[in-house]
């Protein structure tokens, strides 16, 4: 099993359900050395390296190898093809424990708008159509792996 730092779309249970066929057990966590932004061509939030900042998100500790394959495909398809790096970083959970977790971060800073992601606005205005897109393009992907 793998641990994964989650920020952005994957924190929504509906997205998890469509992609993985289950809801993840998430624990609040922080990743130092990163900040947030948005991909220019989409409304998709990303994290990028910034040694002076940190990002609040979640850690999922029970990611199966087959689910990691799905998430890798998800992060390298559609309008975001080639936009993400996968790496392992240190994250800190809410108890102050330091652990290793995989993260998806922006590959090219030139593709980023340095703008804070507004989760509530996203959930209200963009998430419904994004879920329809996911269901159409990724619904049942878990069964294909």
ABEGO torsion letter per residue (X at the ends): XBBBBBBEAAABAAAAAAAAGBBBBBBBBBBBGBBBBBBAABABBBBBBBAABBBBBBBBAABBAAAAAAAAAAAABEAABGABBBBBBBBBBAAGBBBBBBBBBBABAAABBBBBBBAAAAAAAAAAAAAAAAAAAABGAAAAX
